[in-house]
Amino acid sequence: MSKTVEKKSKLSISENGLEKPGPKKRLEVLKTYKIYIGGQFPRTESGRYYIATNNKGEQLANVCLSSRKDFRDAVVAARNAFKGWSAKAAFNRGQILYRIAEMLEGRKTQFIEELAKQDSSKSQAQKEVILSIDRLVYYAGWCDKYQQVFGTVNPVASSHFNFSVPEPTGVVAAIASQESSLVGLVSAIAPIIAGGNTCVILASETKPLCAVGFAEVINSSDVPGGVVNILTGKPSELFSQFASHMDVNAVVYCGTDELIQKEMQQKAAGNVKRVLIYNDVNWLSEKGQSPYSILDLQEIKTTWHPIENIGGGSGGY
């Protein structure tokens, strides 16, 4: 005896007798994250982009794939901003860094959500955002203190005062930690600008969402355009340009790729730029912040000032 199987149709019948398809899942329109150069939010000059995903394979956003031309434009912006930023009073730079922390505090919810999309748990995301805010406040406090700590009055045999004081080195190109979205970025930027330098920084390739959000925070925090420039894209495409550009005074690499470390050191020799490699730093720990991170990007200037030799050359009793 045969068995009859009834199959339910996925189509529904409208009142006029015509078939209509069932409901479909809506295709989400992904946000396109731009880069940040000279206080503006341009699209990449190359027109290229990539789609950021998380560990679940979910598509998160369209992210600009920055080119060498984008980097050169960012260096020009950083160089133009350097004179004004380095000339600001130290306490004023501290006020501006504190203002960045204030603005980030007001947007905690946004950054927690973005970190959660990028595979962080809610508790981890909250910890990272709060630590990033505290780290900005930490470096804001050091802005008008590191010169006293690291400056010296040197003993000399002649009739002079001899002073050694730290001064900003110039334009710094940095590749942020690829493992963290926000705190690694903040930990790289804050000591650079606290010391009066300007910077071009490449954000995490796999976790880029917070980078452009942080650029929006900077843009509304009294930071002059060009002081901080944020790019997104592949370190493998840009590290060579970071190290070889002749108008960059120092490069910072927060990563563990030994090939990149070696080639950056070789290419940086072209204009004898300083190379700093942070390959074993846990940015979520206290070791992720230090006044020595400011000193790493300072030049020491020594000044001789003639004085009267009050004691004379043949003092005695």
LINBELUR-V775757 format. One line per field, one symbol per residue. psi: psi as a letter, one per 40 degrees, with the letter a starting at -180 (. if undefined). A space follows every 10 residues. Layout:
# LINBELUR-V775757
psi->???
This chain:
# LINBELUR-V775757
psi->hihhhhhhie iihideeiii iiiihhhhhi ihhiihhfei giiideeiii hhiaeeehhd ihhhgiiddd dddddddddd edddddeiid dddddddddd dddddefddd dddddddfei iddddddddd dddddddddd dedfddddde iihhhidigi hhihiiiidb hhhihiheei dddddddddd ddddeeiiih hhihdegede dddddddddf fehihedhhh iiahdddedd dddeheehdi ihhgiehddd dddddddeed ffihhhhgef hheeideehi ddddddfiih hhhhhiihgd eiefia.
